[in-house]
Amino acid sequence: MRNNILLLILGITLLQPAFAATRDFASIDSDSNGYISASEANSMPGLSGLFLAIDTDRDGKISPAEYDIAIRGGATSKGWSDTDG
């Protein structure tokens, strides 16, 4: 579990510049419903591969808060803490 979390953190850290430089949340949320769906995430290379990791509450969509945590590299946010085992 710890190795998976470390890989996730590394992946998000490497993708931060791509997220920030390419698209803001509103431009990915093409239907303007306030969430990024899996199909919307597919419009951005790199985001679709991390969709399940970024969707920390497992509701099948990425909220603005979850996206913000991913952009900022939220290593200590819910679900990404390295104290999980």
RAWODA-V328308 format. One record per pair of residues at least 24 apart in sequence whose ideal C-beta (glycine too) atoms are under 10 Angstrom apart, sorted by the first residue. I is the first residue (numbers start at 0). J is the second residue. Records with the same first field share a line. If there is no record, write none. Layout:
I=J, J
//
This chain:
0=81, 83, 84
1=81, 82, 83, 84
3=52, 83
4=52, 74, 78, 79, 80, 81, 82, 83, 84
5=74, 79, 81
6=52
7=49, 51, 52, 53, 69, 74, 78, 79
8=52, 72, 73, 74, 75, 79, 81
9=72, 74
10=45, 48, 49, 52, 69
11=45, 49, 52, 53, 68, 69, 70, 71, 72, 73, 74, 79
12=72, 74
13=45, 72
14=43, 44, 45, 46, 48, 49, 53, 69, 70, 72
15=69, 70, 71, 72
16=70
17=43, 44, 45, 46
18=43, 45, 46, 49, 53, 66, 69, 70, 71
19=70, 71
21=45, 46
22=46, 66
23=66, 70
24=61, 62, 63, 64, 65, 66, 67, 70
25=63
27=61, 66
28=60, 61, 63, 66
32=60
33=60, 62, 63
34=58, 59, 60, 61, 62, 63, 65, 66
35=60, 61, 62, 63, 65, 66
36=60, 61
37=61
40=66
52=78, 79
53=78, 79
54=78
55=79
//
